[in-house]
Amino acid sequence: MAKPKVAVIRTKPETVVEDYVRAMKLAEIDQHIDVSKTTILKDNISWHFPFPGANTTPWQMEGSILGLQAVGNNDIVCVQNETVVTRAHKGEKLNKYDVVFDKYKIPVLYNFLQKDMKWIKYEPKAKMKALDWIFPRGIMIPDYFFGKNILHQPTMKCHIYTTTTGAMKNAFGGLLNKSRFMTHSQIHETLVDLLHIQKEIHPGIFAVMDGTTAGNGPGPRTMIPVEKNLILASADQVAIDAVSGSMMGFNPMDDLKYVRLAHEEGLGVGRLEEIEIVGDEDAAKESWGFHVGANFAAKYGGHPLWFGHGRHFQKVFFETPLVFVFILASYVYHDMLVWPFKGNKIFEAWKKESQWGRLFEGY
């Protein structure tokens, strides 16, 4: 059996869009999607504010579109989601996706708008590890996703609940509705379940990952941006997460439970020795020594509630009006404290001092 390919390419602002096209070709996108079908661009808006490393970049969006067109796939649409604290319309404007969408005439749909798609009950063929008992009334997914390719657009960053986040985690927003926070206590198992479902409903799955500015620390929002000048691409969602996790400094099969579980389920390859690197093999061997740590919200809110004693009271906290207290607390912490007093300053410095920040300004 052939090893899955993960393309790893060093890049620079002058060539990054073309480098995305090259990475997608190296990872043989034409062999892994059905070019006769619609392809969904699933961007990653971890935070509507344009914090460096947190969100899909505009050059990642543009490169993805051109890479699809290069193999004859011109039926392209972007589907966005919201979280309880992240606004899609605000995020697409502040992160400059709207500029790219206008340039290439890409329609945008929203999985939370009934006029765009409906949520239907889905019974997976594969045995679920978590979703069927987390949602005993049925697993609900968008009807629009059936029969379409999906192209995930994550960034290389750490995550307070999953250590790293990438291609597998990116399905979390598109396939599950705003109640998906109920899966956090079983987040690794949930990501495996979602990959099973994706393989059942999509004719093709692909991912491009942006590491031009990577995120170290307590992601997906409150991180330390680190310029790394790298992009990745692969049809194997497990393999690309394994390689990116290793580059960040983690052992994929030991430190990334979701990678190990998916590998054991046969959903992809998580062992580095079983993955073929195309492009820059030396870059793929880097280990940056990233660490997750914890921010105030995770230390005193998320971790106790999802993994500590608070998990015994989740139905009280999150299936009653009390949930709005936690939503408000997250909003106040991230949007009213972290962004104006710290995040925006990091963003402004990045725009002035980083080559990627200057490229962002040019969009």
FENGIUR-V727653 format. One record per pair of residues at least 24 apart in sequence whose ideal C-beta (glycine too) atoms are under 7 Angstrom apart, sorted by the first residue. I is the first residue (numbers start at 1). J is the second residue. D is the distance in whole Angstrom. If there is no record, write none. Layout:
[[I,J,D] [I,J,D]]
//
This chain:
[[3,274,6] [3,275,6] [3,276,4] [4,234,7] [4,235,7] [4,236,4] [4,239,4] [4,268,7] [4,269,5] [4,275,6] [4,276,7] [5,234,6] [5,276,5] [5,278,5] [6,232,6] [6,234,4] [6,239,5] [6,240,5] [6,243,5] [6,275,6] [6,277,6] [7,232,6] [7,233,4] [7,234,7] [7,278,5] [7,279,5] [8,230,7] [8,232,5] [8,243,7] [8,277,6] [8,279,5] [8,280,5] [8,283,5] [8,284,4] [9,230,7] [9,231,5] [9,279,5] [9,280,6] [10,229,6] [10,230,6] [10,280,5] [10,283,6] [11,212,7] [11,229,6] [11,230,7] [11,231,5] [12,229,6] [13,355,5] [13,356,7] [13,359,4] [16,59,5] [16,63,7] [16,212,7] [17,59,5] [17,62,5] [17,63,5] [17,66,6] [19,231,6] [20,60,7] [20,63,2] [20,64,6] [20,67,6] [20,208,6] [20,231,6] [21,63,6] [21,66,5] [21,67,4] [21,70,5] [23,208,7] [23,231,6] [23,232,7] [23,233,4] [23,279,7] [24,67,4] [24,208,6] [24,233,5] [26,233,7] [26,278,5] [26,279,6] [27,233,4] [27,234,5] [27,235,6] [27,278,7] [29,67,6] [29,71,6] [29,206,5] [29,235,7] [30,71,4] [32,204,5] [32,206,6] [32,235,4] [33,73,7] [33,149,4] [33,204,3] [33,206,6] [34,149,6] [34,203,4] [34,204,5] [35,71,6] [35,72,5] [35,73,4] [37,147,7] [37,148,6] [37,149,5] [37,203,5] [38,75,5] [38,77,6] [38,148,5] [38,149,7] [39,68,6] [39,73,5] [39,75,7] [39,76,5] [39,148,7] [39,149,4] [39,151,6] [40,77,6] [40,79,5] [40,145,7] [40,148,5] [40,149,7] [40,150,5] [40,151,7] [41,76,6] [41,78,4] [41,151,6] [41,153,7] [42,79,6] [42,150,6] [42,151,7] [42,152,5] [42,153,6] [42,170,6] [42,174,5] [43,78,6] [43,80,6] [43,97,7] [43,153,5] [44,153,6] [44,154,5] [44,155,6] [44,170,5] [45,80,7] [45,86,6] [45,88,6] [45,91,4] [45,95,7] [46,220,4] [46,221,6] [47,86,6] [47,221,5] [47,334,7] [48,86,5] [48,87,5] [48,90,4] [48,91,4] [48,94,6] [49,94,6] [49,339,5] [49,343,6] [50,94,5] [50,95,5] [50,347,6] [51,221,6] [51,343,5] [51,347,6] [52,213,5] [52,225,4] [52,346,7] [52,347,6] [52,350,5] [52,357,7] [53,155,6] [53,157,5] [53,213,5] [53,214,6] [53,215,3] [53,223,6] [53,225,5] [54,155,7] [54,157,7] [54,215,6] [54,220,6] [54,221,6] [54,223,7] [55,91,7] [55,95,5] [55,155,7] [56,153,4] [56,155,7] [56,210,7] [57,210,5] [57,212,6] [58,95,7] [58,96,4] [58,97,6] [58,99,6] [58,100,5] [58,360,7] [58,363,5] [59,359,7] [60,153,6] [60,208,6] [60,210,4] [61,97,5] [61,100,5] [61,153,7] [62,100,5] [63,208,7] [64,151,6] [64,153,6] [64,208,6] [65,104,5] [65,106,6] [76,106,6] [77,106,7] [77,107,5] [77,109,6] [78,106,6] [78,108,5] [79,109,5] [79,111,6] [79,174,6] [80,108,6] [80,110,5] [81,111,5] [81,112,6] [81,173,4] [81,174,6] [82,112,5] [82,178,7] [83,178,7] [84,178,6] [84,181,7] [84,327,5] [85,327,7] [85,330,5] [85,331,5] [85,334,6] [96,360,7] [96,363,4] [99,363,5] [109,144,7] [111,142,5] [111,174,6] [116,144,7] [117,142,4] [117,143,6] [117,144,4] [118,143,5] [119,177,6] [122,197,7] [124,196,6] [124,197,5] [124,200,6] [125,200,6] [126,196,4] [128,193,5] [129,189,4] [129,192,6] [129,193,6] [130,183,7] [130,186,4] [130,189,4] [130,190,5] [130,193,6] [131,190,6] [131,193,4] [134,182,6] [134,183,5] [134,186,7] [140,177,6] [141,175,5] [141,197,7] [145,174,7] [145,175,7] [145,201,6] [146,201,5] [147,203,7] [148,202,7] [149,202,6] [149,203,6] [149,204,4] [150,198,7] [150,202,5] [150,205,5] [151,206,5] [151,207,7] [151,208,7] [152,207,4] [153,208,6] [154,207,7] [154,209,5] [155,209,7] [155,210,5] [155,215,7] [156,209,6] [156,210,7] [156,211,4] [156,214,4] [156,228,7] [156,244,5] [156,248,6] [157,214,6] [157,215,3] [157,219,4] [157,220,6] [157,223,6] [158,215,6] [158,216,6] [158,217,6] [158,219,4] [158,223,7] [158,248,7] [158,290,6] [158,292,5] [159,219,5] [159,220,5] [160,218,5] [160,219,7] [160,292,6] [160,294,6] [160,298,4] [160,302,6] [161,187,5] [162,187,6] [162,188,7] [162,258,6] [163,250,6] [163,255,6] [163,256,6] [163,292,6] [164,241,7] [164,244,7] [164,245,5] [164,248,6] [164,250,6] [164,256,6] [165,219,7] [165,220,6] [166,209,6] [166,240,6] [166,241,4] [166,244,5] [167,207,4] [167,209,7] [167,237,4] [167,240,5] [167,241,5] [168,195,6] [168,237,5] [168,238,7] [168,241,5] [168,258,6] [168,262,7] [171,195,7] [171,198,6] [181,318,7] [182,318,6] [184,306,4] [185,306,5] [185,307,7] [185,311,5] [188,257,4] [188,258,4] [188,261,6] [189,261,7] [191,258,4] [192,258,6] [192,261,5] [192,262,5] [192,265,6] [192,267,7] [195,237,6] [195,262,6] [195,267,5] [196,267,7] [199,267,7] [205,235,7] [205,237,6] [206,235,5] [207,233,7] [207,234,6] [207,237,6] [207,240,5] [208,233,5] [209,240,6] [209,244,6] [212,356,5] [213,354,7] [213,356,5] [216,290,4] [217,292,7] [217,293,5] [218,292,6] [218,293,5] [218,294,5] [218,295,4] [218,298,6] [221,334,6] [222,295,4] [222,338,6] [225,346,7] [225,350,6] [227,354,6] [227,356,7] [230,283,6] [236,268,5] [236,269,6] [237,268,6] [238,262,5] [238,263,6] [238,267,6] [238,268,3] [238,269,6] [238,270,5] [239,268,6] [239,269,5] [239,275,5] [242,270,5] [242,272,6] [242,275,7] [243,272,7] [243,275,6] [243,284,6] [246,272,6] [246,287,7] [247,284,7] [247,286,5] [247,287,7] [247,288,6] [248,288,6] [248,290,4] [249,287,5] [249,288,5] [249,289,5] [249,290,5] [296,333,7] [297,330,6] [297,333,5] [301,329,7]]
//
